[in-house]
Amino acid sequence: MRPMGGEQVEEAVAGAVALLRTATDRDWDGVRAGRLEWSCRRTGEHVAGALLAYAGQLAGRAQRAYVPFEITLDEGTGPADVLDVIGTTGALLSATLRTTPRDVRAFHPFPFGSANREGFAAMGVAEVLLHTHDIAEGLRLAYEPPAELAEDVLTRIFPQVPPGPAPWPTLLWATGRGELPGRAPVTEWRWQNNLVIEAGRLTLQGVTPAAAEDLRLGGDGGFVWIDGGPCEGTREAAGMMLKAYEEGSHRPDWGVFVLVRREDGRAVGGMGFHSAPDAAGRVEVGYDLAEAARGNGYATEALRALSEWALARDEVRVVCANVAPDNAPSHGVVSRAGFARTGGNDEEITYELRR
């Protein structure tokens, strides 16, 4: 898995600016950008403003709202100058991404209130790719960015969108800009940053499809692990999540989480849901912990937080866990987290926590 950061922002901006510079002699004010209500010039201003806003959110570590500033272009700024501003704001976002620690999160409203540097990078690249498409459509230019950039965006902030025949047409379809065979047109859309749940000494950080694929293939998923991690159970869970994503049944808030220790930012284990809640409001959890992290109460702390989060949702009535009869440490984890034994057989014992 290649990291998502400043390099991708620079690549997207460079490609966009190079194409649009071929049409700076045209009327950007009097032409609408594709299907948007904005003119091509206004759309270019929006791209620059978005890139600057994302850099500001991360640099200022904003936690509650957008930092209250915006970009204003000088009167008489022409298309070539607008592209200069896009290049400048892209460079600012790129530099901010390169100097922001991995675990820093800043405010963004969709859908869980924050994003990390990968999320802001993906959003920045999405703004550039999609609105370059809009401007190019208005100016009658042919535009298709590198497929890898579109895939970077899809697998970070569109986890609810199953892969299509190719990344760029899929991203256009997912944002209401195109059609895909066998899929209904999209009229409303919103990208989705990963969910993070606070859990005392830990944070439970939602795994994106990009991270899940890397974990499945033997990588670190973009996390810094303690010795012995990630465990095989985490890799298997990532593989199950990736299969659901590819089949179109993945729901991002009912996926896999990596347990990250606050004190040093290191990942110590994995925890997550086997699938979304069923019709009866029942959802099953599973977890594992690197051997070097066991005996510290981390799994219990994480399970309490994840169960509390799940039971606060209207669609959940019961959180359950199935434990092998001879797995004494895991029996202790679920018991300390408040689960009660409700059944079992020679292969597994069932525990439940009810709303």
Salt bridges, closest charged atoms under 4 A:
GLU10 OE2 - ARG98 NH1 2.68
GLU37 OE2 - ARG32 NH2 3.89
GLU45 OE2 - ARG41 NH1 1.88
ASP84 OD1 - ARG21 NH2 2.51
ASP103 OD1 - ARG102 NH1 3.04
GLU118 OE1 - ARG156 NE 3.47
GLU127 OE1 - HIS46 NE2 3.09
GLU127 OE1 - HIS131 NE2 3.34
ASP134 OD2 - HIS131 ND1 2.93
ASP134 OD2 - ARG177 NH2 2.86
GLU137 OE2 - HIS133 NE2 3.94
GLU148 OE2 - ARG2 NE 3.49
ASP152 OD2 - ARG2 NH2 2.44
ASP152 OD1 - ARG156 NH1 3.24
GLU198 OE1 - ARG262 NH2 2.09
ASP253 OD2 - ARG313 NH2 2.86
GLU263 OE2 - ARG261 NE 3.87
ASP264 OD2 - ARG261 NH2 2.68
GLU284 OE2 - HIS274 ND1 3.50
GLU301 OE1 - ARG201 NH2 2.79
GLU315 OE1 - ARG251 NH2 3.23
GLU315 OE2 - ARG313 NH2 3.80
GLU352 OE2 - ARG282 NH1 2.50
GLU352 OE1 - ARG354 NH2 3.15
